[in-house]
Amino acid sequence: MGHADDLKCENFRRLMVNACYWCMGLEEKIPAQAKVDLVGAYDPSPIHNGGFKKNVKPSDHQLNH
């Protein structure tokens, strides 16, 4: 749980939505079947073995604005 690919799963998205309701103290308002459809195209990067690079800092990345 936590990789961007997990959001492809409807049940995982529903879990996240329900958790938001719960965290706000609104558990009695959690719908029985919340609509959790993706809006637009969603194609996250695949998981790579060996893709982790040591000693990389956030400042090493450049924002593309």
C-alpha distances in whole Angstrom, upper triangle without the diagonal:
4,6,9,9,6,9,12,11,13,12,8,11,13,11,11,14,15,14,16,19,18,18,21,23,23,22,25,25,21,22,22,21,20,20,17,19,18,21,22,21,17,17,14,15,14,13,16,17,19,18,18,21,22,24,23,23,23,26,26,25,27,26,28,29
4,6,8,7,8,12,12,14,14,10,11,14,12,11,14,16,14,15,19,19,18,21,23,23,23,26,25,22,23,24,22,20,20,17,18,17,19,20,19,16,15,12,13,13,12,15,16,18,16,16,19,20,22,20,20,19,23,23,21,23,23,24,26
4,5,6,8,10,11,14,15,11,12,16,14,13,16,18,17,18,22,22,21,24,26,26,26,29,28,25,25,26,24,22,21,18,18,16,18,19,17,13,12,9,9,9,8,11,14,16,14,14,17,19,21,19,20,18,22,22,20,22,21,22,24
4,5,6,8,10,13,14,11,11,15,15,13,15,18,17,18,21,22,22,24,26,26,26,29,27,24,24,25,22,20,19,15,15,13,15,15,13,10,9,6,8,9,9,13,15,17,15,16,18,21,22,20,20,19,22,22,19,21,19,20,22
4,5,6,8,11,13,10,11,15,15,14,17,19,19,20,23,24,24,26,28,28,27,29,28,25,25,25,22,20,19,15,15,13,15,15,13,9,8,6,8,7,8,12,15,17,15,17,20,23,25,23,23,22,25,25,22,24,23,23,25
4,5,6,9,10,7,8,11,11,11,14,16,15,17,20,20,21,23,25,25,23,26,25,21,21,21,19,18,17,13,14,12,16,16,15,11,11,9,11,11,11,15,17,20,18,19,22,24,26,24,25,24,27,27,24,26,25,25,27
4,5,7,9,6,6,10,10,9,11,14,14,15,18,19,19,21,24,23,22,24,23,19,19,20,17,15,14,10,10,9,12,13,12,9,10,9,12,12,13,17,20,22,20,21,24,26,28,26,26,24,27,27,24,26,24,24,25
4,6,9,8,8,11,12,12,14,16,17,18,20,22,23,25,27,25,24,26,25,21,20,20,17,16,14,11,10,8,12,12,11,8,9,9,12,12,14,17,20,23,21,22,26,28,30,28,28,26,30,29,26,27,26,25,27
4,6,5,6,9,10,11,13,14,16,17,19,20,21,23,25,24,22,24,23,19,18,17,15,14,13,10,10,10,14,15,14,11,12,12,15,15,16,19,22,25,23,24,28,30,32,30,30,29,32,32,29,30,29,29,30
4,5,5,6,9,10,11,12,14,16,17,18,20,22,23,21,20,21,20,16,15,14,11,10,9,7,7,9,12,15,14,13,14,15,18,18,19,23,25,28,27,28,31,33,35,33,33,31,34,34,32,32,30,30,31
4,5,5,6,9,10,10,12,14,15,16,18,20,21,19,17,19,18,14,14,12,10,10,11,9,10,12,16,18,18,16,17,17,20,20,20,24,26,29,27,28,31,33,35,33,33,32,35,35,33,34,32,33,33
4,5,5,6,9,10,11,13,15,15,16,19,20,19,17,20,19,15,15,15,13,12,12,9,11,12,15,18,17,15,16,15,18,18,18,21,23,26,24,25,28,30,31,30,30,28,31,32,29,31,29,30,31
4,5,5,6,9,10,11,13,14,15,17,19,17,16,19,17,14,14,14,12,10,9,6,8,9,12,15,15,13,15,15,18,18,19,23,25,28,26,26,29,31,32,30,30,27,31,31,29,30,28,28,28
4,5,5,6,8,10,11,12,14,16,17,15,13,15,14,10,10,10,8,7,8,6,9,11,14,17,18,16,19,18,21,22,22,26,28,31,29,29,32,34,35,33,33,31,34,35,32,33,31,31,32
4,6,5,6,9,10,10,12,14,15,14,12,15,14,11,12,12,11,10,12,10,13,14,17,20,21,18,20,19,22,22,22,25,27,30,28,28,31,32,33,32,31,29,33,34,32,33,31,32,32
4,5,5,6,9,10,10,13,14,14,13,16,15,12,13,14,13,11,12,10,13,13,16,19,19,17,19,18,20,21,21,24,27,29,27,26,29,30,31,29,28,26,30,31,28,30,28,29,29
4,5,5,7,9,10,11,13,11,11,13,12,9,10,12,11,8,9,8,11,13,15,18,19,18,20,20,23,24,24,28,30,32,30,29,32,33,34,32,31,29,32,33,31,31,29,30,30
4,5,5,6,9,10,11,9,8,11,9,6,8,10,10,8,11,10,14,16,18,22,23,21,23,23,26,26,26,30,32,34,32,31,34,35,36,34,33,31,34,36,33,35,32,33,33
4,5,5,6,9,10,10,9,12,12,9,12,13,14,12,14,13,17,18,20,23,24,22,24,22,25,26,25,29,30,32,30,29,32,33,33,32,31,29,32,33,31,33,31,32,32
4,5,5,6,9,9,9,12,11,9,12,15,15,12,14,13,16,17,18,22,23,21,24,22,25,26,26,30,32,33,31,30,32,33,34,32,30,28,31,33,30,31,29,30,30
4,6,5,6,5,6,9,7,6,10,12,13,11,14,13,17,19,20,24,25,24,26,26,28,30,30,33,35,37,35,34,36,37,37,35,34,31,34,36,34,35,32,34,33
4,5,5,5,5,8,9,8,12,14,15,14,17,16,20,21,23,27,28,26,28,27,30,30,30,33,35,37,35,34,36,37,37,35,34,32,35,37,35,36,34,35,35
4,5,7,8,12,12,11,15,17,18,16,19,18,21,22,24,27,28,26,28,27,29,30,29,33,34,35,33,32,34,34,34,33,31,29,32,34,32,34,32,33,33
4,5,8,11,10,11,14,17,18,16,19,18,22,23,24,27,29,27,30,28,31,32,32,35,37,38,36,35,37,37,37,35,33,31,34,36,34,35,32,34,33
4,6,8,9,10,14,16,18,17,20,20,24,25,26,30,32,30,32,31,34,35,35,38,39,41,39,37,40,40,40,38,36,34,37,39,37,38,36,38,37
4,5,5,7,10,13,15,14,17,18,21,23,24,28,30,29,31,31,33,35,35,38,40,41,39,38,41,41,41,40,38,35,38,40,38,39,37,38,37
4,5,5,9,11,13,13,16,17,21,23,25,28,30,28,31,30,33,34,34,37,39,41,39,38,40,41,42,40,39,36,39,41,39,40,38,39,39
4,6,8,10,13,13,17,18,22,24,26,30,32,31,33,33,36,37,37,40,42,44,42,41,44,45,45,44,42,40,43,45,43,44,41,42,41
4,6,9,11,11,14,16,19,22,23,27,29,28,31,31,34,35,35,39,41,43,41,41,43,44,45,43,41,39,42,43,41,42,39,40,39
4,7,8,8,11,13,16,19,21,24,26,25,28,28,31,32,32,36,38,40,38,38,40,41,42,40,39,37,40,41,39,40,37,38,37
4,5,5,9,11,14,18,19,23,25,24,27,28,31,32,32,36,38,41,39,39,42,43,44,42,41,38,42,43,40,41,38,38,38
4,6,10,12,15,18,21,24,26,25,28,28,31,32,32,36,38,41,39,39,42,44,45,43,42,40,43,44,42,43,40,40,40
4,6,9,12,15,17,21,22,22,24,25,29,29,30,34,36,39,37,37,40,42,43,41,41,38,42,43,40,40,38,38,38
4,6,9,12,14,18,20,19,22,23,27,27,28,32,35,37,35,35,38,40,41,39,38,36,39,40,37,37,35,35,34
4,6,9,11,15,17,17,20,21,25,26,27,31,34,36,34,35,38,40,41,38,38,35,38,39,35,36,33,33,32
4,7,9,12,14,13,16,17,21,22,23,27,30,33,30,31,34,36,37,34,34,31,34,35,32,32,30,29,29
4,6,9,11,11,14,16,20,21,23,27,30,32,30,31,34,36,37,35,34,32,34,35,32,32,29,28,28
4,6,8,7,11,13,16,18,20,24,27,30,27,28,31,33,34,32,31,29,31,31,28,28,25,25,25
4,7,8,12,14,18,20,22,26,29,31,28,30,32,34,35,32,32,29,31,31,28,27,24,23,23
4,6,10,13,16,19,22,25,28,30,27,29,31,34,35,32,31,28,30,30,27,26,23,21,21
4,7,10,13,15,19,21,25,27,24,26,28,31,33,30,30,27,29,29,25,25,22,20,21
4,6,10,12,15,18,22,24,21,23,25,28,30,27,27,24,27,26,23,23,21,20,21
4,7,9,12,15,19,21,18,20,23,26,28,25,25,23,26,25,22,22,20,19,21
4,6,9,12,16,18,15,17,19,22,24,21,22,20,23,22,19,19,18,18,20
4,7,9,13,14,11,14,16,19,21,19,20,19,21,20,17,18,18,18,20
4,6,10,12,10,13,16,19,22,20,21,21,24,22,20,21,21,21,24
4,7,9,8,10,14,17,20,18,20,20,23,21,19,22,22,23,25
4,6,5,8,11,15,18,17,19,20,22,20,19,21,22,23,26
4,5,8,11,14,17,17,20,21,24,21,21,24,25,26,29
4,6,8,11,14,14,17,19,21,19,19,22,24,25,29
4,6,10,13,12,15,16,19,16,15,18,20,21,25
4,7,10,9,12,14,16,14,14,18,20,21,25
4,7,6,10,12,14,12,13,16,19,21,24
4,6,9,12,14,12,14,17,20,23,26
4,6,10,11,10,12,16,19,22,25
4,7,8,6,9,12,15,18,21
4,5,5,8,11,13,17,19
4,5,6,9,10,14,16
4,5,7,10,13,15
4,7,10,13,16
4,7,10,13
4,6,9
4,6
4
